[in-house]
Amino acid sequence: MSKIKIVFYLALAFIFYKGFVAFQNFEIGVDDRVASIEEKADFEKEGEVIGLMMYLGDPPELYEHLLTKNKSRCLEMRQTAEESSSAYYECARVNAVLKGGKIVSIINEIEVIE
């Protein structure tokens, strides 16, 4: 095989690779842009998220809630909050109404995370 054919095939493979990478980056970029537009436009949407719940009173009543990124972060925050407060905290997977990256209201509690 001549050197020209080898160079041609390498150039063709490089072009396909760059096209594939550009397509993948476009898809990822679109998802990020849609999320940022939803936050700026203040759309309300329902979703299943992990939240840190704070209960006060006797009997305990939900007083406040905070959206967290994952289970481990929620558990870390719960431990810190319990050390500095007398309220009862729990991490839970919940169905919630979300607006601007925050929990607006809790629809129902699915599972308590220990």
Biopython code that builds the backbone (N, CA, C, O; Angstrom):
import numpy as np
from Bio.PDB.StructureBuilder import StructureBuilder

atoms = [
    (1, "MET", "N", (0.850, -1.171, 0.000)),
    (1, "MET", "CA", (0.000, 0.000, 0.000)),
    (1, "MET", "C", (0.899, 1.238, 0.000)),
    (1, "MET", "O", (1.892, 1.294, 0.725)),
    (2, "SER", "N", (0.555, 2.186, -0.785)),
    (2, "SER", "CA", (1.410, 3.363, -0.901)),
    (2, "SER", "C", (1.235, 4.275, 0.315)),
    (2, "SER", "O", (0.254, 4.193, 1.055)),
    (3, "LYS", "N", (2.206, 5.125, 0.481)),
    (3, "LYS", "CA", (2.198, 6.052, 1.617)),
    (3, "LYS", "C", (1.034, 7.048, 1.511)),
    (3, "LYS", "O", (0.515, 7.501, 2.531)),
    (4, "ILE", "N", (0.637, 7.378, 0.321)),
    (4, "ILE", "CA", (-0.455, 8.325, 0.128)),
    (4, "ILE", "C", (-1.766, 7.731, 0.638)),
    (4, "ILE", "O", (-2.565, 8.431, 1.260)),
    (5, "LYS", "N", (-1.993, 6.428, 0.374)),
    (5, "LYS", "CA", (-3.212, 5.771, 0.845)),
    (5, "LYS", "C", (-3.241, 5.711, 2.369)),
    (5, "LYS", "O", (-4.283, 5.936, 2.984)),
    (6, "ILE", "N", (-2.113, 5.412, 2.967)),
    (6, "ILE", "CA", (-2.032, 5.334, 4.431)),
    (6, "ILE", "C", (-2.349, 6.700, 5.044)),
    (6, "ILE", "O", (-3.119, 6.788, 6.001)),
    (7, "VAL", "N", (-1.763, 7.753, 4.500)),
    (7, "VAL", "CA", (-2.021, 9.103, 4.992)),
    (7, "VAL", "C", (-3.502, 9.446, 4.800)),
    (7, "VAL", "O", (-4.111, 10.041, 5.689)),
    (8, "PHE", "N", (-4.088, 9.082, 3.656)),
    (8, "PHE", "CA", (-5.502, 9.339, 3.390)),
    (8, "PHE", "C", (-6.389, 8.638, 4.417)),
    (8, "PHE", "O", (-7.320, 9.247, 4.945)),
    (9, "TYR", "N", (-6.109, 7.360, 4.706)),
    (9, "TYR", "CA", (-6.912, 6.620, 5.683)),
    (9, "TYR", "C", (-6.765, 7.194, 7.086)),
    (9, "TYR", "O", (-7.743, 7.269, 7.829)),
    (10, "LEU", "N", (-5.562, 7.598, 7.454)),
    (10, "LEU", "CA", (-5.356, 8.218, 8.758)),
    (10, "LEU", "C", (-6.117, 9.546, 8.858)),
    (10, "LEU", "O", (-6.731, 9.839, 9.883)),
    (11, "ALA", "N", (-6.071, 10.335, 7.797)),
    (11, "ALA", "CA", (-6.804, 11.603, 7.786)),
    (11, "ALA", "C", (-8.310, 11.354, 7.874)),
    (11, "ALA", "O", (-9.013, 12.068, 8.588)),
    (12, "LEU", "N", (-8.807, 10.353, 7.159)),
    (12, "LEU", "CA", (-10.229, 10.017, 7.197)),
    (12, "LEU", "C", (-10.642, 9.548, 8.587)),
    (12, "LEU", "O", (-11.705, 9.935, 9.074)),
    (13, "ALA", "N", (-9.822, 8.720, 9.234)),
    (13, "ALA", "CA", (-10.114, 8.252, 10.591)),
    (13, "ALA", "C", (-10.127, 9.432, 11.573)),
    (13, "ALA", "O", (-10.970, 9.495, 12.467)),
    (14, "PHE", "N", (-9.191, 10.356, 11.397)),
    (14, "PHE", "CA", (-9.137, 11.535, 12.262)),
    (14, "PHE", "C", (-10.394, 12.394, 12.107)),
    (14, "PHE", "O", (-10.933, 12.891, 13.096)),
    (15, "ILE", "N", (-10.855, 12.565, 10.886)),
    (15, "ILE", "CA", (-12.059, 13.355, 10.625)),
    (15, "ILE", "C", (-13.276, 12.699, 11.278)),
    (15, "ILE", "O", (-14.095, 13.389, 11.883)),
    (16, "PHE", "N", (-13.403, 11.372, 11.162)),
    (16, "PHE", "CA", (-14.518, 10.668, 11.814)),
    (16, "PHE", "C", (-14.447, 10.826, 13.324)),
    (16, "PHE", "O", (-15.468, 11.044, 13.976)),
    (17, "TYR", "N", (-13.235, 10.716, 13.889)),
    (17, "TYR", "CA", (-13.050, 10.865, 15.332)),
    (17, "TYR", "C", (-13.468, 12.260, 15.788)),
    (17, "TYR", "O", (-14.204, 12.390, 16.766)),
    (18, "LYS", "N", (-13.012, 13.301, 15.097)),
    (18, "LYS", "CA", (-13.359, 14.674, 15.473)),
    (18, "LYS", "C", (-14.861, 14.916, 15.345)),
    (18, "LYS", "O", (-15.446, 15.630, 16.161)),
    (19, "GLY", "N", (-15.486, 14.329, 14.329)),
    (19, "GLY", "CA", (-16.929, 14.459, 14.174)),
    (19, "GLY", "C", (-17.677, 13.805, 15.312)),
    (19, "GLY", "O", (-18.649, 14.367, 15.818)),
    (20, "PHE", "N", (-17.238, 12.615, 15.728)),
    (20, "PHE", "CA", (-17.865, 11.899, 16.837)),
    (20, "PHE", "C", (-17.730, 12.697, 18.133)),
    (20, "PHE", "O", (-18.703, 12.846, 18.872)),
    (21, "VAL", "N", (-16.548, 13.203, 18.411)),
    (21, "VAL", "CA", (-16.317, 13.986, 19.631)),
    (21, "VAL", "C", (-17.173, 15.260, 19.620)),
    (21, "VAL", "O", (-17.755, 15.629, 20.640)),
    (22, "ALA", "N", (-17.244, 15.920, 18.477)),
    (22, "ALA", "CA", (-18.059, 17.142, 18.381)),
    (22, "ALA", "C", (-19.528, 16.831, 18.628)),
    (22, "ALA", "O", (-20.219, 17.609, 19.285)),
    (23, "PHE", "N", (-20.013, 15.714, 18.116)),
    (23, "PHE", "CA", (-21.402, 15.317, 18.317)),
    (23, "PHE", "C", (-21.677, 15.024, 19.786)),
    (23, "PHE", "O", (-22.705, 15.445, 20.317)),
    (24, "GLN", "N", (-20.772, 14.307, 20.449)),
    (24, "GLN", "CA", (-20.932, 13.996, 21.868)),
    (24, "GLN", "C", (-20.936, 15.278, 22.704)),
    (24, "GLN", "O", (-21.772, 15.425, 23.595)),
    (25, "ASN", "N", (-20.025, 16.196, 22.432)),
    (25, "ASN", "CA", (-19.960, 17.447, 23.185)),
    (25, "ASN", "C", (-21.194, 18.295, 22.955)),
    (25, "ASN", "O", (-21.650, 18.982, 23.869)),
    (26, "PHE", "N", (-21.739, 18.259, 21.761)),
    (26, "PHE", "CA", (-22.962, 19.011, 21.472)),
    (26, "PHE", "C", (-24.114, 18.481, 22.307)),
    (26, "PHE", "O", (-24.875, 19.266, 22.872)),
    (27, "GLU", "N", (-24.259, 17.150, 22.397)),
    (27, "GLU", "CA", (-25.350, 16.567, 23.185)),
    (27, "GLU", "C", (-25.216, 16.932, 24.659)),
    (27, "GLU", "O", (-26.206, 17.284, 25.301)),
    (28, "ILE", "N", (-24.021, 16.854, 25.194)),
    (28, "ILE", "CA", (-23.798, 17.188, 26.599)),
    (28, "ILE", "C", (-24.064, 18.666, 26.827)),
    (28, "ILE", "O", (-24.687, 19.036, 27.822)),
    (29, "GLY", "N", (-23.600, 19.512, 25.922)),
    (29, "GLY", "CA", (-23.798, 20.944, 26.052)),
    (29, "GLY", "C", (-25.264, 21.329, 26.017)),
    (29, "GLY", "O", (-25.677, 22.243, 26.731)),
    (30, "VAL", "N", (-26.062, 20.651, 25.200)),
    (30, "VAL", "CA", (-27.488, 20.947, 25.111)),
    (30, "VAL", "C", (-28.170, 20.647, 26.437)),
    (30, "VAL", "O", (-28.989, 21.440, 26.900)),
    (31, "ASP", "N", (-27.846, 19.512, 27.057)),
    (31, "ASP", "CA", (-28.442, 19.171, 28.347)),
    (31, "ASP", "C", (-28.128, 20.233, 29.396)),
    (31, "ASP", "O", (-29.010, 20.635, 30.156)),
    (32, "ASP", "N", (-26.885, 20.685, 29.442)),
    (32, "ASP", "CA", (-26.498, 21.709, 30.409)),
    (32, "ASP", "C", (-27.223, 23.023, 30.147)),
    (32, "ASP", "O", (-27.666, 23.692, 31.081)),
    (33, "ARG", "N", (-27.342, 23.392, 28.872)),
    (33, "ARG", "CA", (-28.013, 24.647, 28.537)),
    (33, "ARG", "C", (-29.507, 24.587, 28.872)),
    (33, "ARG", "O", (-30.077, 25.568, 29.350)),
    (34, "VAL", "N", (-30.131, 23.449, 28.625)),
    (34, "VAL", "CA", (-31.555, 23.302, 28.955)),
    (34, "VAL", "C", (-31.755, 23.441, 30.451)),
    (34, "VAL", "O", (-32.690, 24.111, 30.890)),
    (35, "ALA", "N", (-30.882, 22.813, 31.250)),
    (35, "ALA", "CA", (-30.993, 22.916, 32.708)),
    (35, "ALA", "C", (-30.822, 24.361, 33.174)),
    (35, "ALA", "O", (-31.558, 24.819, 34.048)),
    (36, "SER", "N", (-29.869, 25.073, 32.605)),
    (36, "SER", "CA", (-29.666, 26.462, 33.036)),
    (36, "SER", "C", (-30.831, 27.358, 32.609)),
    (36, "SER", "O", (-31.197, 28.278, 33.341)),
    (37, "ILE", "N", (-31.415, 27.104, 31.440)),
    (37, "ILE", "CA", (-32.567, 27.891, 31.000)),
    (37, "ILE", "C", (-33.765, 27.634, 31.906)),
    (37, "ILE", "O", (-34.493, 28.564, 32.253)),
    (38, "GLU", "N", (-33.972, 26.368, 32.293)),
    (38, "GLU", "CA", (-35.083, 26.046, 33.193)),
    (38, "GLU", "C", (-34.922, 26.758, 34.529)),
    (38, "GLU", "O", (-35.899, 27.255, 35.089)),
    (39, "GLU", "N", (-33.688, 26.811, 35.047)),
    (39, "GLU", "CA", (-33.459, 27.489, 36.327)),
    (39, "GLU", "C", (-33.737, 28.986, 36.211)),
    (39, "GLU", "O", (-34.356, 29.572, 37.099)),
    (40, "LYS", "N", (-33.288, 29.599, 35.134)),
    (40, "LYS", "CA", (-33.478, 31.040, 34.961)),
    (40, "LYS", "C", (-34.938, 31.400, 34.724)),
    (40, "LYS", "O", (-35.393, 32.467, 35.136)),
    (41, "ALA", "N", (-35.674, 30.511, 34.060)),
    (41, "ALA", "CA", (-37.072, 30.804, 33.738)),
    (41, "ALA", "C", (-38.012, 30.460, 34.883)),
    (41, "ALA", "O", (-39.213, 30.709, 34.783)),
    (42, "ASP", "N", (-37.505, 29.905, 35.944)),
    (42, "ASP", "CA", (-38.299, 29.536, 37.116)),
    (42, "ASP", "C", (-39.421, 28.554, 36.793)),
    (42, "ASP", "O", (-40.551, 28.717, 37.251)),
    (43, "PHE", "N", (-39.100, 27.544, 36.007)),
    (43, "PHE", "CA", (-40.067, 26.484, 35.753)),
    (43, "PHE", "C", (-40.170, 25.602, 36.986)),
    (43, "PHE", "O", (-39.166, 25.300, 37.631)),
    (44, "GLU", "N", (-41.375, 25.198, 37.304)),
    (44, "GLU", "CA", (-41.567, 24.221, 38.371)),
    (44, "GLU", "C", (-41.681, 22.854, 37.727)),
    (44, "GLU", "O", (-42.376, 22.683, 36.725)),
    (45, "LYS", "N", (-40.995, 21.882, 38.307)),
    (45, "LYS", "CA", (-41.097, 20.518, 37.801)),
    (45, "LYS", "C", (-41.049, 19.554, 38.964)),
    (45, "LYS", "O", (-40.498, 19.858, 40.022)),
    (46, "GLU", "N", (-41.633, 18.389, 38.754)),
    (46, "GLU", "CA", (-41.609, 17.349, 39.769)),
    (46, "GLU", "C", (-40.439, 16.433, 39.493)),
    (46, "GLU", "O", (-40.075, 16.199, 38.341)),
    (47, "GLY", "N", (-39.852, 15.918, 40.559)),
    (47, "GLY", "CA", (-38.751, 15.001, 40.394)),
    (47, "GLY", "C", (-38.455, 14.251, 41.673)),
    (47, "GLY", "O", (-38.882, 14.634, 42.762)),
    (48, "GLU", "N", (-37.712, 13.172, 41.509)),
    (48, "GLU", "CA", (-37.274, 12.372, 42.650)),
    (48, "GLU", "C", (-35.861, 12.812, 42.992)),
    (48, "GLU", "O", (-34.950, 12.696, 42.172)),
    (49, "VAL", "N", (-35.683, 13.317, 44.203)),
    (49, "VAL", "CA", (-34.397, 13.863, 44.640)),
    (49, "VAL", "C", (-34.071, 13.386, 46.053)),
    (49, "VAL", "O", (-34.905, 12.794, 46.738)),
    (50, "ILE", "N", (-32.853, 13.656, 46.462)),
    (50, "ILE", "CA", (-32.431, 13.363, 47.831)),
    (50, "ILE", "C", (-32.383, 14.686, 48.581)),
    (50, "ILE", "O", (-31.768, 15.650, 48.125)),
    (51, "GLY", "N", (-33.035, 14.721, 49.727)),
    (51, "GLY", "CA", (-33.107, 15.955, 50.485)),
    (51, "GLY", "C", (-32.808, 15.746, 51.957)),
    (51, "GLY", "O", (-33.032, 14.666, 52.505)),
    (52, "LEU", "N", (-32.304, 16.783, 52.583)),
    (52, "LEU", "CA", (-32.075, 16.798, 54.023)),
    (52, "LEU", "C", (-33.298, 17.442, 54.662)),
    (52, "LEU", "O", (-33.610, 18.602, 54.392)),
    (53, "MET", "N", (-33.991, 16.681, 55.512)),
    (53, "MET", "CA", (-35.226, 17.150, 56.141)),
    (53, "MET", "C", (-34.957, 17.522, 57.591)),
    (53, "MET", "O", (-34.256, 16.804, 58.303)),
    (54, "MET", "N", (-35.514, 18.643, 58.024)),
    (54, "MET", "CA", (-35.379, 19.097, 59.409)),
    (54, "MET", "C", (-36.759, 19.097, 60.046)),
    (54, "MET", "O", (-37.694, 19.717, 59.539)),
    (55, "TYR", "N", (-36.871, 18.391, 61.164)),
    (55, "TYR", "CA", (-38.135, 18.280, 61.889)),
    (55, "TYR", "C", (-38.009, 18.973, 63.236)),
    (55, "TYR", "O", (-36.997, 18.832, 63.923)),
    (56, "LEU", "N", (-39.040, 19.723, 63.613)),
    (56, "LEU", "CA", (-39.093, 20.402, 64.905)),
    (56, "LEU", "C", (-40.406, 20.107, 65.594)),
    (56, "LEU", "O", (-41.396, 19.761, 64.949)),
    (57, "GLY", "N", (-40.408, 20.246, 66.909)),
    (57, "GLY", "CA", (-41.638, 20.128, 67.686)),
    (57, "GLY", "C", (-41.883, 18.738, 68.226)),
    (57, "GLY", "O", (-41.125, 17.798, 67.985)),
    (58, "ASP", "N", (-42.980, 18.646, 68.970)),
    (58, "ASP", "CA", (-43.397, 17.365, 69.543)),
    (58, "ASP", "C", (-44.886, 17.233, 69.327)),
    (58, "ASP", "O", (-45.624, 17.920, 70.033)),
    (59, "PRO", "N", (-45.384, 16.449, 68.457)),
    (59, "PRO", "CA", (-44.708, 15.494, 67.567)),
    (59, "PRO", "C", (-43.907, 16.223, 66.477)),
    (59, "PRO", "O", (-44.242, 17.343, 66.091)),
    (60, "PRO", "N", (-42.839, 15.566, 65.989)),
    (60, "PRO", "CA", (-41.982, 16.197, 64.973)),
    (60, "PRO", "C", (-42.769, 16.575, 63.721)),
    (60, "PRO", "O", (-43.533, 15.772, 63.183)),
    (61, "GLU", "N", (-42.567, 17.814, 63.268)),
    (61, "GLU", "CA", (-43.234, 18.321, 62.083)),
    (61, "GLU", "C", (-42.173, 18.855, 61.120)),
    (61, "GLU", "O", (-41.237, 19.534, 61.543)),
    (62, "LEU", "N", (-42.317, 18.552, 59.832)),
    (62, "LEU", "CA", (-41.350, 19.009, 58.846)),
    (62, "LEU", "C", (-41.302, 20.531, 58.847)),
    (62, "LEU", "O", (-42.314, 21.194, 58.619)),
    (63, "TYR", "N", (-40.124, 21.076, 59.104)),
    (63, "TYR", "CA", (-39.965, 22.519, 59.219)),
    (63, "TYR", "C", (-39.219, 23.084, 58.012)),
    (63, "TYR", "O", (-39.546, 24.164, 57.519)),
    (64, "GLU", "N", (-38.204, 22.336, 57.537)),
    (64, "GLU", "CA", (-37.377, 22.832, 56.458)),
    (64, "GLU", "C", (-36.812, 21.667, 55.665)),
    (64, "GLU", "O", (-36.688, 20.560, 56.190)),
    (65, "HIS", "N", (-36.466, 21.909, 54.393)),
    (65, "HIS", "CA", (-35.878, 20.869, 53.553)),
    (65, "HIS", "C", (-34.828, 21.494, 52.646)),
    (65, "HIS", "O", (-34.914, 22.668, 52.288)),
    (66, "LEU", "N", (-33.834, 20.687, 52.280)),
    (66, "LEU", "CA", (-32.721, 21.178, 51.475)),
    (66, "LEU", "C", (-32.356, 20.126, 50.441)),
    (66, "LEU", "O", (-32.171, 18.959, 50.787)),
    (67, "LEU", "N", (-32.252, 20.517, 49.187)),
    (67, "LEU", "CA", (-31.855, 19.627, 48.108)),
    (67, "LEU", "C", (-30.363, 19.328, 48.209)),
    (67, "LEU", "O", (-29.561, 20.248, 48.375)),
    (68, "THR", "N", (-29.980, 18.060, 48.114)),
    (68, "THR", "CA", (-28.573, 17.674, 48.145)),
    (68, "THR", "C", (-28.221, 16.920, 46.878)),
    (68, "THR", "O", (-29.094, 16.389, 46.192)),
    (69, "LYS", "N", (-26.918, 16.877, 46.573)),
    (69, "LYS", "CA", (-26.465, 16.252, 45.329)),
    (69, "LYS", "C", (-26.514, 14.736, 45.374)),
    (69, "LYS", "O", (-26.888, 14.095, 44.392)),
    (70, "ASN", "N", (-26.136, 14.155, 46.515)),
    (70, "ASN", "CA", (-26.103, 12.697, 46.613)),
    (70, "ASN", "C", (-26.253, 12.256, 48.065)),
    (70, "ASN", "O", (-26.316, 13.079, 48.978)),
    (71, "LYS", "N", (-26.308, 10.937, 48.256)),
    (71, "LYS", "CA", (-26.539, 10.378, 49.598)),
    (71, "LYS", "C", (-25.414, 10.726, 50.555)),
    (71, "LYS", "O", (-25.661, 11.127, 51.692)),
    (72, "SER", "N", (-24.174, 10.573, 50.098)),
    (72, "SER", "CA", (-23.053, 10.794, 51.009)),
    (72, "SER", "C", (-22.984, 12.252, 51.465)),
    (72, "SER", "O", (-22.687, 12.521, 52.629)),
    (73, "ARG", "N", (-23.253, 13.188, 50.567)),
    (73, "ARG", "CA", (-23.250, 14.606, 50.943)),
    (73, "ARG", "C", (-24.367, 14.893, 51.938)),
    (73, "ARG", "O", (-24.178, 15.661, 52.882)),
    (74, "CYS", "N", (-25.521, 14.285, 51.732)),
    (74, "CYS", "CA", (-26.645, 14.480, 52.645)),
    (74, "CYS", "C", (-26.304, 13.958, 54.039)),
    (74, "CYS", "O", (-26.585, 14.617, 55.040)),
    (75, "LEU", "N", (-25.701, 12.780, 54.098)),
    (75, "LEU", "CA", (-25.344, 12.206, 55.397)),
    (75, "LEU", "C", (-24.302, 13.056, 56.124)),
    (75, "LEU", "O", (-24.360, 13.200, 57.345)),
    (76, "GLU", "N", (-23.347, 13.622, 55.372)),
    (76, "GLU", "CA", (-22.353, 14.512, 55.980)),
    (76, "GLU", "C", (-23.025, 15.755, 56.559)),
    (76, "GLU", "O", (-22.726, 16.173, 57.678)),
    (77, "MET", "N", (-23.933, 16.336, 55.786)),
    (77, "MET", "CA", (-24.633, 17.538, 56.235)),
    (77, "MET", "C", (-25.514, 17.240, 57.443)),
    (77, "MET", "O", (-25.620, 18.064, 58.351)),
    (78, "ARG", "N", (-26.149, 16.066, 57.460)),
    (78, "ARG", "CA", (-26.998, 15.692, 58.592)),
    (78, "ARG", "C", (-26.170, 15.594, 59.863)),
    (78, "ARG", "O", (-26.574, 16.086, 60.917)),
    (79, "GLN", "N", (-25.004, 14.953, 59.759)),
    (79, "GLN", "CA", (-24.146, 14.797, 60.939)),
    (79, "GLN", "C", (-23.716, 16.163, 61.476)),
    (79, "GLN", "O", (-23.745, 16.390, 62.686)),
    (80, "THR", "N", (-23.324, 17.058, 60.597)),
    (80, "THR", "CA", (-22.919, 18.404, 61.013)),
    (80, "THR", "C", (-24.082, 19.147, 61.655)),
    (80, "THR", "O", (-23.905, 19.810, 62.677)),
    (81, "ALA", "N", (-25.273, 19.043, 61.064)),
    (81, "ALA", "CA", (-26.440, 19.752, 61.595)),
    (81, "ALA", "C", (-26.844, 19.213, 62.957)),
    (81, "ALA", "O", (-27.204, 19.989, 63.842)),
    (82, "GLU", "N", (-26.793, 17.901, 63.142)),
    (82, "GLU", "CA", (-27.187, 17.314, 64.427)),
    (82, "GLU", "C", (-26.227, 17.701, 65.540)),
    (82, "GLU", "O", (-26.631, 17.801, 66.698)),
    (83, "GLU", "N", (-24.953, 17.922, 65.201)),
    (83, "GLU", "CA", (-23.978, 18.329, 66.210)),
    (83, "GLU", "C", (-24.217, 19.755, 66.700)),
    (83, "GLU", "O", (-23.875, 20.090, 67.834)),
    (84, "SER", "N", (-24.803, 20.591, 65.847)),
    (84, "SER", "CA", (-24.957, 22.000, 66.209)),
    (84, "SER", "C", (-26.403, 22.417, 66.459)),
    (84, "SER", "O", (-26.679, 23.605, 66.624)),
    (85, "SER", "N", (-27.334, 21.457, 66.490)),
    (85, "SER", "CA", (-28.739, 21.818, 66.652)),
    (85, "SER", "C", (-29.463, 20.745, 67.457)),
    (85, "SER", "O", (-29.003, 19.608, 67.552)),
    (86, "SER", "N", (-30.586, 21.115, 68.027)),
    (86, "SER", "CA", (-31.375, 20.147, 68.785)),
    (86, "SER", "C", (-32.528, 19.581, 67.956)),
    (86, "SER", "O", (-33.317, 18.786, 68.467)),
    (87, "ALA", "N", (-32.639, 19.975, 66.692)),
    (87, "ALA", "CA", (-33.698, 19.479, 65.814)),
    (87, "ALA", "C", (-33.373, 18.058, 65.353)),
    (87, "ALA", "O", (-32.234, 17.602, 65.453)),
    (88, "TYR", "N", (-34.401, 17.369, 64.843)),
    (88, "TYR", "CA", (-34.222, 16.032, 64.290)),
    (88, "TYR", "C", (-34.037, 16.167, 62.785)),
    (88, "TYR", "O", (-34.822, 16.842, 62.119)),
    (89, "TYR", "N", (-32.993, 15.522, 62.241)),
    (89, "TYR", "CA", (-32.698, 15.567, 60.816)),
    (89, "TYR", "C", (-32.735, 14.167, 60.243)),
    (89, "TYR", "O", (-32.399, 13.196, 60.921)),
    (90, "GLU", "N", (-33.152, 14.068, 58.968)),
    (90, "GLU", "CA", (-33.057, 12.802, 58.259)),
    (90, "GLU", "C", (-32.823, 13.074, 56.781)),
    (90, "GLU", "O", (-33.273, 14.079, 56.231)),
    (91, "CYS", "N", (-32.113, 12.156, 56.164)),
    (91, "CYS", "CA", (-31.912, 12.197, 54.718)),
    (91, "CYS", "C", (-32.951, 11.268, 54.102)),
    (91, "CYS", "O", (-33.164, 10.156, 54.586)),
    (92, "ALA", "N", (-33.590, 11.725, 53.043)),
    (92, "ALA", "CA", (-34.650, 10.930, 52.441)),
    (92, "ALA", "C", (-34.681, 11.141, 50.932)),
    (92, "ALA", "O", (-34.343, 12.208, 50.419)),
    (93, "ARG", "N", (-35.095, 10.091, 50.250)),
    (93, "ARG", "CA", (-35.412, 10.189, 48.828)),
    (93, "ARG", "C", (-36.877, 10.581, 48.747)),
    (93, "ARG", "O", (-37.739, 9.883, 49.280)),
    (94, "VAL", "N", (-37.161, 11.692, 48.085)),
    (94, "VAL", "CA", (-38.522, 12.235, 48.073)),
    (94, "VAL", "C", (-38.948, 12.613, 46.660)),
    (94, "VAL", "O", (-38.122, 12.906, 45.796)),
    (95, "ASN", "N", (-40.252, 12.598, 46.455)),
    (95, "ASN", "CA", (-40.844, 13.229, 45.279)),
    (95, "ASN", "C", (-41.108, 14.662, 45.681)),
    (95, "ASN", "O", (-41.755, 14.915, 46.697)),
    (96, "ALA", "N", (-40.608, 15.613, 44.886)),
    (96, "ALA", "CA", (-40.732, 17.008, 45.276)),
    (96, "ALA", "C", (-40.988, 17.889, 44.066)),
    (96, "ALA", "O", (-40.721, 17.510, 42.926)),
    (97, "VAL", "N", (-41.505, 19.060, 44.342)),
    (97, "VAL", "CA", (-41.636, 20.090, 43.323)),
    (97, "VAL", "C", (-40.363, 20.926, 43.395)),
    (97, "VAL", "O", (-40.016, 21.445, 44.456)),
    (98, "LEU", "N", (-39.665, 21.055, 42.261)),
    (98, "LEU", "CA", (-38.391, 21.760, 42.205)),
    (98, "LEU", "C", (-38.542, 23.039, 41.393)),
    (98, "LEU", "O", (-39.263, 23.085, 40.396)),
    (99, "LYS", "N", (-37.845, 24.070, 41.844)),
    (99, "LYS", "CA", (-37.865, 25.340, 41.113)),
    (99, "LYS", "C", (-36.521, 26.019, 41.323)),
    (99, "LYS", "O", (-36.147, 26.327, 42.455)),
    (100, "GLY", "N", (-35.806, 26.248, 40.253)),
    (100, "GLY", "CA", (-34.524, 26.938, 40.352)),
    (100, "GLY", "C", (-33.492, 26.188, 41.165)),
    (100, "GLY", "O", (-32.697, 26.816, 41.864)),
    (101, "GLY", "N", (-33.474, 24.865, 41.097)),
    (101, "GLY", "CA", (-32.492, 24.079, 41.829)),
    (101, "GLY", "C", (-32.772, 23.970, 43.317)),
    (101, "GLY", "O", (-31.882, 23.622, 44.093)),
    (102, "LYS", "N", (-34.007, 24.265, 43.724)),
    (102, "LYS", "CA", (-34.388, 24.172, 45.134)),
    (102, "LYS", "C", (-35.695, 23.404, 45.260)),
    (102, "LYS", "O", (-36.490, 23.343, 44.322)),
    (103, "ILE", "N", (-35.903, 22.821, 46.434)),
    (103, "ILE", "CA", (-37.152, 22.121, 46.715)),
    (103, "ILE", "C", (-38.183, 23.156, 47.145)),
    (103, "ILE", "O", (-37.968, 23.896, 48.105)),
    (104, "VAL", "N", (-39.301, 23.204, 46.432)),
    (104, "VAL", "CA", (-40.386, 24.116, 46.788)),
    (104, "VAL", "C", (-41.314, 23.440, 47.786)),
    (104, "VAL", "O", (-41.674, 24.026, 48.807)),
    (105, "SER", "N", (-41.701, 22.201, 47.484)),
    (105, "SER", "CA", (-42.566, 21.454, 48.401)),
    (105, "SER", "C", (-42.336, 19.968, 48.224)),
    (105, "SER", "O", (-41.909, 19.507, 47.165)),
    (106, "ILE", "N", (-42.629, 19.226, 49.283)),
    (106, "ILE", "CA", (-42.484, 17.772, 49.274)),
    (106, "ILE", "C", (-43.846, 17.162, 48.934)),
    (106, "ILE", "O", (-44.852, 17.483, 49.566)),
    (107, "ILE", "N", (-43.868, 16.282, 47.934)),
    (107, "ILE", "CA", (-45.092, 15.582, 47.577)),
    (107, "ILE", "C", (-45.259, 14.352, 48.463)),
    (107, "ILE", "O", (-46.283, 14.179, 49.124)),
    (108, "ASN", "N", (-44.236, 13.502, 48.466)),
    (108, "ASN", "CA", (-44.246, 12.347, 49.373)),
    (108, "ASN", "C", (-42.817, 11.853, 49.594)),
    (108, "ASN", "O", (-41.924, 12.060, 48.772)),
    (109, "GLU", "N", (-42.640, 11.202, 50.719)),
    (109, "GLU", "CA", (-41.339, 10.659, 51.095)),
    (109, "GLU", "C", (-41.283, 9.199, 50.624)),
    (109, "GLU", "O", (-42.148, 8.399, 50.980)),
    (110, "ILE", "N", (-40.274, 8.858, 49.831)),
    (110, "ILE", "CA", (-40.162, 7.512, 49.271)),
    (110, "ILE", "C", (-39.375, 6.592, 50.195)),
    (110, "ILE", "O", (-39.811, 5.482, 50.501)),
    (111, "GLU", "N", (-38.207, 7.065, 50.638)),
    (111, "GLU", "CA", (-37.328, 6.197, 51.418)),
    (111, "GLU", "C", (-36.432, 7.051, 52.322)),
    (111, "GLU", "O", (-35.908, 8.080, 51.893)),
    (112, "VAL", "N", (-36.264, 6.622, 53.560)),
    (112, "VAL", "CA", (-35.344, 7.277, 54.480)),
    (112, "VAL", "C", (-33.974, 6.634, 54.314)),
    (112, "VAL", "O", (-33.853, 5.410, 54.303)),
    (113, "ILE", "N", (-32.957, 7.453, 54.187)),
    (113, "ILE", "CA", (-31.579, 6.970, 53.971)),
    (113, "ILE", "C", (-30.857, 6.961, 55.315)),
    (113, "ILE", "O", (-30.844, 7.968, 56.024)),
    (114, "GLU", "N", (-30.280, 5.865, 55.651)),
    (114, "GLU", "CA", (-29.532, 5.733, 56.909)),
    (114, "GLU", "C", (-28.054, 5.664, 56.647)),
    (114, "GLU", "O", (-27.265, 5.552, 57.586)),
]
sb = StructureBuilder()
sb.init_structure("model")
sb.init_model(0)
sb.init_chain("A")
sb.init_seg("    ")
for serial, (resi, resn, name, xyz) in enumerate(atoms, 1):
    if name == "N":
        sb.init_residue(resn, " ", resi, " ")
    sb.init_atom(name, np.array(xyz, "f"), 0.0, 1.0, " ", f" {name:<3s}", serial, name[0])
structure = sb.get_structure()
